[in-house]
Amino acid sequence: MKMPNSFRCLLLVLISSILISACGPFVTSTPPSSPQPIQVAFTPTLSPLIERLHQCALEHPEIALITHTTTIIGLEETSADLILWMGEPPQGPYKNAFTLGEDSIVIIAGDNVRLQDLSIDQLRDLYIHPGSTYQIWTYPSGHELRNLFDNVVMRENATNANVLLAPNPAAMLEAIAANPLAVGYVPGSWLEKAIQTITVEEELQDAFTQPVLALSLREPTGNLRTYLACLQNADR
């Protein structure tokens, strides 16, 4: 059967198009590069910084943020790109320190505590001789907040064995809120409106104010440097 001329022309056009396409160059696209993982480690004490960590990661999609909450001992063993630290830089492999801001130890108390304008001697006496009036709280030995507090307040004096221990600032806030005669301390970044704060003398408050640092094993370059710069400027 003979094909109509119109159908034959259409078939020739289709075949020609296929042949031209087959002989043409392949079009390739460059796949997007994978985000660079950046691991940041910190103790629960610096958990209020989590929002800032994630905000900077959102601003820089070339970075894949990995956060790791651990203990002081865990920080000493980690190989994270950055570790967050409150206080003067510790001894160890993290030789590069970058300031993110500062935070202060704040004395907190239950509603019935009537202490204000404490001197360092008065505060120390509460922890050496707690007596029966107040329920006194601190952190376990080796905790970074306990280390800061003891260096400023206790110095060479031992904390009384009857002083109670909170494992972290969240537990400290809960303990103080539960007892109207309790006294303890947390970083200012943890403060809640419902909790009473106890003022201290200016010299003591200055000593309680500590830098918040990002520590790095190496001098930051590339994406790590970009991310660190974002963290440093986030609150400015």
Contacts in CASP RR format, 6 or more apart in sequence:
PFRMAT RR
TARGET T0000
AUTHOR 0000-0000-0000
METHOD contacts of the structure
MODEL  1
MKMPNSFRCLLLVLISSILISACGPFVTSTPPSSPQPIQVAFTPTLSPLI
ERLHQCALEHPEIALITHTTTIIGLEETSADLILWMGEPPQGPYKNAFTL
GEDSIVIIAGDNVRLQDLSIDQLRDLYIHPGSTYQIWTYPSGHELRNLFD
NVVMRENATNANVLLAPNPAAMLEAIAANPLAVGYVPGSWLEKAIQTITV
EEELQDAFTQPVLALSLREPTGNLRTYLACLQNADR
3 11 0 8 1.000
33 62 0 8 1.000
34 64 0 8 1.000
35 61 0 8 1.000
35 62 0 8 1.000
35 63 0 8 1.000
35 64 0 8 1.000
36 62 0 8 1.000
36 63 0 8 1.000
36 64 0 8 1.000
36 223 0 8 1.000
36 224 0 8 1.000
37 64 0 8 1.000
37 66 0 8 1.000
38 57 0 8 1.000
38 63 0 8 1.000
38 64 0 8 1.000
38 65 0 8 1.000
38 66 0 8 1.000
38 81 0 8 1.000
38 82 0 8 1.000
38 223 0 8 1.000
38 224 0 8 1.000
38 227 0 8 1.000
39 66 0 8 1.000
39 67 0 8 1.000
39 68 0 8 1.000
39 80 0 8 1.000
39 81 0 8 1.000
39 82 0 8 1.000
40 53 0 8 1.000
40 65 0 8 1.000
40 66 0 8 1.000
40 67 0 8 1.000
40 68 0 8 1.000
40 80 0 8 1.000
40 81 0 8 1.000
40 82 0 8 1.000
40 83 0 8 1.000
40 84 0 8 1.000
40 214 0 8 1.000
41 67 0 8 1.000
41 68 0 8 1.000
41 69 0 8 1.000
41 70 0 8 1.000
41 74 0 8 1.000
41 75 0 8 1.000
41 78 0 8 1.000
41 80 0 8 1.000
41 82 0 8 1.000
41 83 0 8 1.000
41 84 0 8 1.000
42 49 0 8 1.000
42 67 0 8 1.000
42 68 0 8 1.000
42 69 0 8 1.000
42 70 0 8 1.000
42 75 0 8 1.000
42 83 0 8 1.000
42 84 0 8 1.000
42 85 0 8 1.000
43 69 0 8 1.000
43 70 0 8 1.000
43 71 0 8 1.000
43 72 0 8 1.000
43 75 0 8 1.000
43 84 0 8 1.000
43 144 0 8 1.000
44 69 0 8 1.000
44 168 0 8 1.000
44 169 0 8 1.000
44 170 0 8 1.000
45 86 0 8 1.000
45 144 0 8 1.000
45 145 0 8 1.000
45 168 0 8 1.000
45 169 0 8 1.000
45 187 0 8 1.000
46 84 0 8 1.000
46 85 0 8 1.000
46 86 0 8 1.000
46 212 0 8 1.000
47 69 0 8 1.000
48 187 0 8 1.000
48 189 0 8 1.000
48 190 0 8 1.000
49 84 0 8 1.000
49 100 0 8 1.000
49 189 0 8 1.000
49 212 0 8 1.000
50 67 0 8 1.000
52 231 0 8 1.000
52 234 0 8 1.000
52 235 0 8 1.000
53 65 0 8 1.000
53 67 0 8 1.000
53 231 0 8 1.000
54 65 0 8 1.000
55 234 0 8 1.000
56 63 0 8 1.000
56 65 0 8 1.000
56 227 0 8 1.000
56 230 0 8 1.000
56 231 0 8 1.000
56 234 0 8 1.000
57 63 0 8 1.000
57 64 0 8 1.000
57 65 0 8 1.000
57 227 0 8 1.000
59 230 0 8 1.000
60 223 0 8 1.000
60 226 0 8 1.000
60 227 0 8 1.000
60 230 0 8 1.000
62 223 0 8 1.000
63 223 0 8 1.000
63 226 0 8 1.000
63 227 0 8 1.000
68 78 0 8 1.000
68 80 0 8 1.000
70 78 0 8 1.000
72 142 0 8 1.000
72 143 0 8 1.000
72 144 0 8 1.000
75 83 0 8 1.000
75 85 0 8 1.000
76 92 0 8 1.000
79 217 0 8 1.000
81 216 0 8 1.000
81 217 0 8 1.000
81 224 0 8 1.000
82 214 0 8 1.000
82 215 0 8 1.000
82 216 0 8 1.000
82 224 0 8 1.000
82 228 0 8 1.000
83 94 0 8 1.000
83 214 0 8 1.000
83 215 0 8 1.000
84 100 0 8 1.000
84 212 0 8 1.000
84 213 0 8 1.000
84 214 0 8 1.000
84 215 0 8 1.000
85 97 0 8 1.000
85 144 0 8 1.000
85 212 0 8 1.000
85 213 0 8 1.000
85 214 0 8 1.000
85 215 0 8 1.000
86 103 0 8 1.000
86 144 0 8 1.000
86 145 0 8 1.000
86 148 0 8 1.000
86 187 0 8 1.000
86 210 0 8 1.000
86 211 0 8 1.000
86 212 0 8 1.000
86 213 0 8 1.000
87 144 0 8 1.000
87 148 0 8 1.000
87 210 0 8 1.000
87 211 0 8 1.000
87 212 0 8 1.000
87 213 0 8 1.000
88 210 0 8 1.000
88 211 0 8 1.000
89 97 0 8 1.000
89 213 0 8 1.000
89 215 0 8 1.000
93 217 0 8 1.000
94 215 0 8 1.000
94 216 0 8 1.000
94 217 0 8 1.000
95 217 0 8 1.000
96 215 0 8 1.000
96 216 0 8 1.000
96 217 0 8 1.000
96 218 0 8 1.000
96 219 0 8 1.000
96 220 0 8 1.000
97 213 0 8 1.000
97 214 0 8 1.000
97 215 0 8 1.000
98 213 0 8 1.000
98 214 0 8 1.000
98 215 0 8 1.000
98 216 0 8 1.000
98 220 0 8 1.000
98 228 0 8 1.000
98 232 0 8 1.000
99 211 0 8 1.000
99 212 0 8 1.000
99 213 0 8 1.000
99 232 0 8 1.000
100 212 0 8 1.000
100 213 0 8 1.000
100 214 0 8 1.000
100 231 0 8 1.000
100 232 0 8 1.000
101 211 0 8 1.000
101 212 0 8 1.000
101 235 0 8 1.000
102 209 0 8 1.000
102 210 0 8 1.000
102 211 0 8 1.000
102 212 0 8 1.000
103 187 0 8 1.000
103 188 0 8 1.000
103 189 0 8 1.000
103 209 0 8 1.000
103 210 0 8 1.000
103 212 0 8 1.000
104 187 0 8 1.000
104 188 0 8 1.000
104 205 0 8 1.000
104 208 0 8 1.000
104 209 0 8 1.000
104 210 0 8 1.000
105 145 0 8 1.000
105 148 0 8 1.000
105 149 0 8 1.000
105 152 0 8 1.000
105 185 0 8 1.000
105 186 0 8 1.000
105 187 0 8 1.000
105 188 0 8 1.000
105 208 0 8 1.000
105 210 0 8 1.000
106 185 0 8 1.000
106 186 0 8 1.000
106 187 0 8 1.000
106 188 0 8 1.000
106 191 0 8 1.000
106 197 0 8 1.000
106 208 0 8 1.000
107 118 0 8 1.000
107 123 0 8 1.000
107 183 0 8 1.000
107 184 0 8 1.000
107 185 0 8 1.000
107 197 0 8 1.000
107 198 0 8 1.000
107 200 0 8 1.000
108 172 0 8 1.000
108 173 0 8 1.000
108 176 0 8 1.000
108 183 0 8 1.000
108 184 0 8 1.000
108 185 0 8 1.000
108 186 0 8 1.000
108 191 0 8 1.000
108 195 0 8 1.000
108 196 0 8 1.000
108 197 0 8 1.000
108 198 0 8 1.000
109 115 0 8 1.000
109 176 0 8 1.000
109 182 0 8 1.000
109 183 0 8 1.000
109 184 0 8 1.000
109 196 0 8 1.000
109 197 0 8 1.000
109 198 0 8 1.000
110 176 0 8 1.000
110 177 0 8 1.000
110 179 0 8 1.000
110 180 0 8 1.000
110 181 0 8 1.000
110 182 0 8 1.000
110 183 0 8 1.000
110 195 0 8 1.000
110 196 0 8 1.000
111 180 0 8 1.000
111 196 0 8 1.000
112 180 0 8 1.000
112 181 0 8 1.000
113 134 0 8 1.000
113 180 0 8 1.000
113 181 0 8 1.000
113 182 0 8 1.000
113 183 0 8 1.000
113 196 0 8 1.000
113 198 0 8 1.000
115 122 0 8 1.000
115 183 0 8 1.000
115 198 0 8 1.000
116 198 0 8 1.000
116 199 0 8 1.000
117 199 0 8 1.000
117 200 0 8 1.000
117 201 0 8 1.000
118 198 0 8 1.000
118 199 0 8 1.000
118 200 0 8 1.000
118 201 0 8 1.000
118 204 0 8 1.000
119 200 0 8 1.000
119 201 0 8 1.000
119 204 0 8 1.000
120 152 0 8 1.000
120 153 0 8 1.000
120 200 0 8 1.000
120 201 0 8 1.000
120 203 0 8 1.000
120 204 0 8 1.000
120 207 0 8 1.000
123 153 0 8 1.000
123 200 0 8 1.000
123 204 0 8 1.000
124 153 0 8 1.000
124 154 0 8 1.000
124 155 0 8 1.000
124 157 0 8 1.000
126 134 0 8 1.000
126 136 0 8 1.000
126 183 0 8 1.000
127 136 0 8 1.000
127 138 0 8 1.000
127 153 0 8 1.000
127 154 0 8 1.000
127 157 0 8 1.000
127 159 0 8 1.000
127 160 0 8 1.000
127 163 0 8 1.000
128 154 0 8 1.000
128 157 0 8 1.000
128 158 0 8 1.000
128 159 0 8 1.000
128 160 0 8 1.000
129 160 0 8 1.000
130 136 0 8 1.000
130 160 0 8 1.000
130 162 0 8 1.000
130 163 0 8 1.000
131 162 0 8 1.000
133 181 0 8 1.000
134 181 0 8 1.000
134 182 0 8 1.000
134 183 0 8 1.000
135 164 0 8 1.000
135 179 0 8 1.000
135 181 0 8 1.000
135 182 0 8 1.000
135 183 0 8 1.000
136 160 0 8 1.000
136 162 0 8 1.000
136 163 0 8 1.000
136 164 0 8 1.000
136 182 0 8 1.000
136 183 0 8 1.000
136 184 0 8 1.000
137 163 0 8 1.000
137 164 0 8 1.000
137 165 0 8 1.000
137 166 0 8 1.000
137 172 0 8 1.000
137 175 0 8 1.000
137 176 0 8 1.000
137 182 0 8 1.000
137 183 0 8 1.000
137 184 0 8 1.000
137 185 0 8 1.000
138 146 0 8 1.000
138 149 0 8 1.000
138 159 0 8 1.000
138 163 0 8 1.000
138 164 0 8 1.000
138 165 0 8 1.000
138 166 0 8 1.000
138 184 0 8 1.000
138 185 0 8 1.000
139 145 0 8 1.000
139 146 0 8 1.000
139 149 0 8 1.000
139 165 0 8 1.000
139 166 0 8 1.000
139 167 0 8 1.000
139 168 0 8 1.000
139 172 0 8 1.000
140 146 0 8 1.000
140 165 0 8 1.000
140 167 0 8 1.000
143 167 0 8 1.000
145 169 0 8 1.000
145 185 0 8 1.000
145 186 0 8 1.000
145 187 0 8 1.000
148 208 0 8 1.000
148 210 0 8 1.000
149 185 0 8 1.000
150 159 0 8 1.000
152 204 0 8 1.000
152 207 0 8 1.000
152 208 0 8 1.000
153 204 0 8 1.000
164 175 0 8 1.000
166 172 0 8 1.000
166 175 0 8 1.000
166 184 0 8 1.000
169 186 0 8 1.000
169 187 0 8 1.000
169 190 0 8 1.000
170 190 0 8 1.000
172 184 0 8 1.000
172 185 0 8 1.000
172 186 0 8 1.000
173 186 0 8 1.000
173 190 0 8 1.000
173 192 0 8 1.000
173 195 0 8 1.000
175 182 0 8 1.000
176 182 0 8 1.000
176 183 0 8 1.000
176 184 0 8 1.000
176 195 0 8 1.000
177 194 0 8 1.000
177 195 0 8 1.000
183 198 0 8 1.000
191 197 0 8 1.000
200 208 0 8 1.000
214 228 0 8 1.000
214 231 0 8 1.000
214 232 0 8 1.000
216 224 0 8 1.000
216 228 0 8 1.000
220 228 0 8 1.000
END
